[in-house]
Amino acid sequence: MSLQCGIIGITNVGKSTLFNCMSNTKVETTNFAFSSNKSNIGIISVPDPRLLELEKLQPTEKTIPATVEMVDIPGLTKGANQGEGVGNKFLGDIRNTDALIHILRCFDDENLPHVDGSVDPIRDIETIDFELQVKDLESVEKKIQRYEKLAKIGDKDAKHGIEVLNGMKGHLESMLNARDYKMSDSDKKHIDDIFLLTAKPIIYVCNVDDASAISGNKYVEQVKAALKDQNTEILTIAGKMEAEIADLEDIDDRKEFLSDAGLNEPGVNKLIRSAYSLLNLMSFFTIGPKENRAWTIKKGMTAPQAAGTIHSDLERGFIRAEVMKYNDFISIGSEVKVKEAGKFHVEGKNYIVEDGDILHIRFNV
């Protein structure tokens, strides 16, 4: 899937540190503001314990996880919409993403000065929101101008579109985000094609010091209080600790490090899975002696569409999908036993694939 999740935030909050923990594409991290002049793209493997369980029952030559694409966007600051700091270029990079991960600095460090002089994650949220809202206002106003020309020649749909856009304009002028604006599905067509920045789904990551990795701190509590009425996820991750874990090559060393820190798994694993879900993605599996693999699809895809992610020929010549549910396969123990238990399904073109389905596609081209 070509969907992207953008990592955003004020400069010097730990975006690149967390990106490096997740990606094989390493980027430079420094203590200097605006030290980066480009966004970095990484293909991130999605941690999925189910693959390990599948391998116990279906030994294989290689195991391939699902992936998600993430973009590390350099830090924004006040005035970005007017070209300050890295400016408009990176607001454009945000527009190309499908969902956002907003990293918030929730730690004190005298050696890493905050660009605004003090640590205040709520102010940082407001700063980023304002910059995005200003760009969204520009987009809305430009479309209103286009619609006004159409309305003058009697286009009734354009007249209604102006009403919808003016409602959104007032919402943004009140320093509110487009994702929180209520409108009907039919009215969304007037908004969807301008790809508003603040309409994108978002999760927040509180980047904390090592001691606050489990229980959080006062900054995390401030963020939770400020966002309590929003339908969003808030994660707490100790970026510096995550970087140390990521540097350990030995799996046993990582497990020992995590155990000493009181963690079951790296925090970035939760972040990756949350980003995957935020993009409305899920996985199905194909298994066999040569390869066990998780495939990335959008929720709601049919069996032929899912087959197309493997190869276009499978979608074009789709005949049927042979389906086992992950839980059935794991609990019963083999494909033969799943069939004997009556849990093996043959599905046609209208079947909606579910998360964790194990598929074998029959096709003819």
C-alpha positions in Angstrom: 0.0 0.0 0.0 1.3 3.5 -0.8 -0.2 5.2 2.2 2.1 7.4 4.3 2.1 8.4 7.9 3.9 11.7 8.6 5.9 12.4 11.8 5.5 16.1 12.7 6.3 18.4 15.6 8.3 21.4 16.8 12.1 21.2 16.1 14.2 19.3 18.7 11.4 17.1 20.1 12.9 13.7 19.1 11.2 13.0 15.8 14.3 11.8 14.0 15.4 9.7 17.1 12.1 7.8 17.0 12.1 7.5 13.2 15.6 5.9 13.5 14.3 3.4 16.1 11.7 2.2 13.6 13.4 2.5 10.2 16.5 1.0 8.5 16.8 4.5 6.9 18.9 6.3 9.5 18.9 10.1 9.6 21.1 12.5 11.5 20.0 13.8 14.9 21.5 17.0 16.4 20.8 19.5 19.1 20.5 22.4 16.6 17.2 23.8 15.4 16.5 23.5 11.7 19.5 21.2 11.1 17.6 19.2 8.5 16.5 20.5 5.1 14.6 17.5 3.8 12.0 15.0 4.8 13.1 11.4 5.1 11.0 8.3 4.0 11.3 4.9 5.6 9.6 1.6 5.0 8.8 0.3 8.5 8.2 -3.4 9.3 5.0 -3.8 11.4 5.7 -6.0 14.5 3.2 -8.8 14.5 3.6 -11.7 17.1 1.2 -13.8 15.0 3.9 -14.4 12.4 6.0 -16.1 15.1 3.1 -18.3 16.1 2.4 -19.2 12.5 6.0 -20.3 12.0 5.7 -22.8 14.9 3.0 -24.6 12.9 4.2 -23.9 9.4 8.1 -24.0 9.3 9.3 -21.8 6.5 12.5 -20.6 4.8 11.6 -16.9 5.4 9.1 -14.8 7.3 8.2 -11.4 5.9 6.2 -8.8 8.0 3.8 -6.3 6.7 5.1 -2.8 6.2 4.0 0.8 6.5 5.6 3.9 5.0 6.6 6.8 7.4 7.9 10.2 6.6 10.1 12.1 9.1 9.3 15.8 8.4 11.7 18.4 9.8 10.5 20.5 12.7 8.1 23.3 12.2 8.0 26.6 14.1 6.0 29.8 14.3 5.7 31.4 10.9 6.2 28.2 8.9 3.2 29.1 6.8 5.1 32.2 5.7 8.4 30.4 5.1 10.0 30.7 8.5 12.4 27.9 9.4 12.0 25.2 6.9 8.8 26.9 5.8 6.2 26.0 3.2 8.1 23.1 1.6 7.4 20.9 4.6 3.8 21.9 5.0 3.6 20.6 1.4 5.2 17.3 2.6 2.6 17.0 5.3 -0.2 17.5 2.7 1.1 14.4 0.8 0.7 12.1 3.9 -2.5 10.3 4.9 -2.2 10.4 8.7 0.0 12.2 11.3 2.0 11.3 14.3 2.6 14.4 16.4 5.7 14.1 18.6 5.6 16.2 21.8 8.6 17.0 23.9 7.7 16.0 27.5 11.2 15.9 29.0 13.7 18.5 30.5 17.2 18.6 29.2 19.5 21.6 29.7 21.8 20.4 26.9 18.9 20.4 24.4 17.3 23.8 24.4 13.7 24.2 23.3 13.3 26.6 20.4 10.7 28.6 22.4 12.8 28.7 25.6 10.9 26.3 27.8 9.2 22.9 27.7 5.4 23.3 27.2 3.8 20.5 25.1 0.4 22.3 25.0 1.9 25.4 23.5 3.7 23.2 21.0 0.4 21.6 20.0 -1.1 25.0 19.6 1.8 26.2 17.5 1.6 23.3 15.0 -2.2 23.4 14.9 -2.1 27.2 14.1 0.4 26.7 11.2 -1.6 24.0 9.7 -4.9 25.9 10.2 -3.5 28.9 8.4 -2.6 26.8 5.3 -6.0 25.1 5.5 -7.7 28.5 5.5 -5.8 29.4 2.3 -7.0 26.2 0.6 -10.6 26.8 1.7 -10.6 30.5 0.5 -9.1 29.5 -2.9 -11.9 27.0 -3.5 -14.5 29.4 -2.4 -13.2 31.8 -5.1 -13.5 29.0 -7.7 -17.0 28.2 -6.6 -18.1 31.8 -6.7 -17.2 32.0 -10.4 -19.3 28.8 -11.0 -22.2 30.1 -8.9 -22.4 33.3 -11.1 -23.3 31.1 -14.1 -26.0 29.3 -12.2 -24.2 26.2 -10.8 -26.5 25.2 -7.9 -24.0 22.6 -6.5 -21.3 25.3 -6.4 -23.7 27.6 -4.4 -24.2 24.8 -1.8 -20.5 24.2 -1.8 -19.8 27.8 -0.9 -22.1 27.3 2.2 -20.2 24.2 3.2 -16.8 25.9 2.7 -17.8 29.0 4.6 -18.8 26.8 7.5 -15.4 25.2 7.4 -13.8 28.6 7.1 -15.5 29.8 10.3 -14.4 26.6 12.1 -10.7 27.1 11.1 -10.9 30.8 12.0 -12.0 29.8 15.5 -8.6 28.0 15.7 -10.2 24.5 15.5 -9.1 21.6 13.3 -11.0 20.3 10.3 -11.1 16.8 11.6 -13.4 18.0 14.4 -15.9 19.7 12.0 -19.2 17.8 11.7 -20.6 17.5 8.2 -22.7 15.1 6.2 -21.1 12.5 3.9 -22.6 14.3 0.9 -21.0 17.6 1.9 -17.6 16.1 2.3 -17.1 16.1 -1.5 -16.6 19.8 -1.3 -13.8 19.4 1.1 -12.1 16.1 0.3 -10.3 17.3 -2.9 -8.4 20.1 -1.1 -6.7 17.7 1.3 -6.9 19.8 4.4 -3.9 19.3 6.7 -5.9 19.4 9.9 -8.4 16.9 8.6 -5.9 14.1 8.7 -6.3 11.5 11.5 -3.7 12.0 14.2 -2.1 10.3 17.2 0.1 12.1 19.8 3.4 10.7 21.2 4.7 12.1 24.5 8.5 11.7 24.3 9.6 11.4 27.9 12.8 10.8 29.9 13.7 7.2 30.8 12.3 7.5 34.3 8.9 8.4 32.9 8.6 5.6 30.4 6.0 3.6 32.3 4.1 6.1 34.4 4.6 9.3 32.5 5.1 12.7 34.1 3.5 16.1 34.6 3.9 17.0 30.9 2.1 13.8 29.9 -0.8 14.6 32.3 -1.0 18.1 30.8 -1.4 16.6 27.3 -4.0 14.1 28.4 -6.0 16.8 30.1 -5.8 19.1 27.0 -6.9 16.4 24.6 -9.4 14.6 26.8 -12.3 15.6 24.5 -10.6 14.6 21.3 -11.0 11.2 19.6 -7.3 10.5 19.5 -4.7 8.1 20.9 -1.9 9.3 23.2 1.2 7.2 23.5 4.1 7.6 26.0 7.6 6.7 24.7 11.1 7.3 26.1 12.9 8.2 22.9 16.4 8.1 24.3 15.9 4.7 25.8 14.2 3.4 22.6 17.4 4.5 20.7 19.6 2.5 23.1 17.4 -0.6 22.6 17.4 -0.2 18.8 21.2 -0.1 18.9 21.4 -3.6 20.5 21.8 -6.3 17.9 21.4 -9.3 20.1 17.8 -10.2 20.8 18.5 -11.5 24.3 20.3 -8.2 25.2 17.2 -6.4 24.0 14.9 -8.6 26.1 17.1 -8.0 29.2 17.2 -4.3 28.6 13.4 -4.2 28.3 12.9 -6.3 31.4 15.2 -4.1 33.4 13.1 -1.1 32.3 9.9 -2.8 33.2 8.7 -3.0 29.5 7.3 -6.0 27.6 8.3 -4.6 24.2 9.8 -1.5 22.7 7.4 1.4 22.8 8.0 2.1 19.1 6.4 -1.3 18.3 3.1 0.1 19.8 3.6 3.3 17.8 4.1 1.4 14.5 1.0 -0.7 15.1 -1.0 2.4 16.0 0.1 4.1 12.8 -0.9 1.1 10.8 -4.3 1.2 12.3 -4.6 5.0 12.0 -4.1 4.5 8.2 -7.1 2.1 8.3 -4.8 -0.8 7.3 -4.7 -4.5 8.4 -3.0 -7.7 7.5 -3.8 -11.0 6.0 -1.4 -14.0 5.8 -0.1 -16.4 3.2 1.9 -19.4 4.6 4.0 -22.2 3.1 7.4 -23.9 3.3 9.1 -21.2 1.3 7.5 -18.1 2.8 5.2 -17.0 5.6 4.1 -13.4 4.8 1.8 -10.7 6.2 0.3 -8.6 3.4 -1.0 -5.0 3.9 -4.5 -4.1 2.8 -7.1 -1.4 3.6 -9.9 -2.5 5.8 -13.0 -3.5 3.8 -11.1 -4.9 0.8 -12.7 -7.8 -1.1 -10.8 -11.1 -1.7 -9.9 -10.2 -5.3 -8.6 -6.8 -4.2 -6.5 -8.5 -1.5 -5.2 -10.9 -4.1 -4.2 -8.0 -6.2 -1.7 -6.9 -3.5 0.2 -10.1 -4.1 0.1 -9.8 -7.9 -2.2 -8.1 -10.4 -2.7 -11.5 -12.2 -4.3 -12.9 -9.0 -6.9 -10.2 -9.0 -7.5 -10.3 -12.8 -7.9 -14.1 -12.9 -9.5 -14.5 -9.4 -11.6 -17.7 -9.0 -11.9 -18.2 -5.3 -10.2 -17.7 -1.9 -9.6 -20.6 0.4 -9.7 -19.1 3.9 -8.6 -20.2 7.4 -9.1 -17.9 10.4 -5.8 -17.3 12.3 -7.3 -18.3 15.6 -8.7 -21.5 14.2 -5.4 -22.5 12.6 -3.4 -21.8 15.8 -5.8 -23.5 18.1 -6.5 -26.6 15.9 -2.9 -27.0 14.7 -2.8 -27.6 10.9 -4.7 -27.0 7.7 -5.8 -30.7 7.6 -7.3 -30.5 11.1 -9.0 -27.2 10.2 -10.7 -28.9 7.3 -11.7 -31.8 9.4 -13.2 -29.4 12.0 -15.3 -27.8 9.3 -13.5 -24.4 9.8 -12.0 -24.2 6.2 -14.0 -21.8 4.0 -14.1 -21.3 0.3 -15.1 -17.7 -0.5 -16.0 -15.8 -3.8 -15.5 -12.4 -5.2 -17.7 -10.6 -2.7 -15.9 -11.9 0.4 -14.6 -9.1 2.7 -11.2 -10.1 4.0 -10.8 -9.9 7.8 -7.7 -9.1 9.8 -5.6 -12.2 10.3 -7.2 -14.3 7.6 -4.9 -16.9 6.1 -5.6 -17.0 2.4 -4.8 -19.3 -0.6 -5.9 -17.7 -3.9 -7.1 -19.8 -6.7 -6.8 -18.0 -10.1 -6.6 -18.6 -13.8 -5.1 -16.1 -16.3 
